[in-house]
Amino acid sequence: MIKTVFADANILIAAASSRTGASHAVLLLAEMGMIRCLLTPEISNFNIF
């Protein structure tokens, strides 16, 4: 069973600024399908760049 985690804006911003931190690891796990990230519509529509 895949775990679902809530990813807030802090995780997305931290992951965008560091490829070695835990926030980036969370997104990598989600990309590999090992976890599922739950986002609010406001966070999903947020543009970092």
SULPE-V84109 format. One record per pair of residues at least 12 apart in sequence whose C-alpha atoms are under 6 Angstrom apart, sorted by sequence separation. I is the first residue (numbers start at 0). J is the second residue. D is the distance in Angstrom with one decimal. If there is no record, write none. Layout:
i=[I:I]
j=[J:J]
d=[D:D]
//
This chain:
i=[10:6:3:5:6:2:3:4:5:6:1:3:4]
j=[22:36:34:36:37:34:35:36:37:38:34:36:37]
d=[5.1:5.8:5.8:5.7:5.9:5.1:4.6:5.1:4.7:5.8:5.4:5.8:5.9]
//
